């Protein structure tokens, strides 16, 4: 008879548990990097924001052009 209440061995972790561990590790690493290099982190965040804004603007222009062609 087996005991279902025993914790899983590391090699028996589910995909979800392994993914959760990887995400937690990545978050911890990111927080440490931001603490060590706040100016670089701010520059990266600003660049990423500008890239997303530029992509959104470009998409909106493309969609506007499609609407103009249909009308």
C-alpha positions, 0 to 999 in steps of 0.5 A, spaced: 500 500 500 502 506 498 502 513 502 499 518 497 501 524 502 508 523 501 511 529 498 514 528 490 521 527 489 524 532 485 525 528 479 517 527 480 515 534 480 509 536 475 511 540 469 507 546 472 511 545 479 517 545 474 515 551 471 513 555 477 520 554 480 523 557 474 519 563 474 520 564 481 527 563 480 527 568 474 523 573 478 528 573 484 534 574 479 530 580 475 529 583 482 536 582 484 539 585 477 534 591 478 537 592 485 544 592 483 543 596 476 537 601 477 539 606 472 540 600 466 533 597 468 530 603 468 533 604 461 531 597 459 524 599 461 523 605 457 526 602 451 521 596 451 515 601 453 518 605 447 518 599 442 511 597 444 508 604 443 511 604 436 509 597 435 502 599 437 502 606 433 504 602 427 499 597 427 494 602 428 496 606 422 496 599 418 489 598 420 487 605 418 490 604 411 486 598 411 479 602 413 481 607 408 481 602 402 475 599 404 471 606 404 
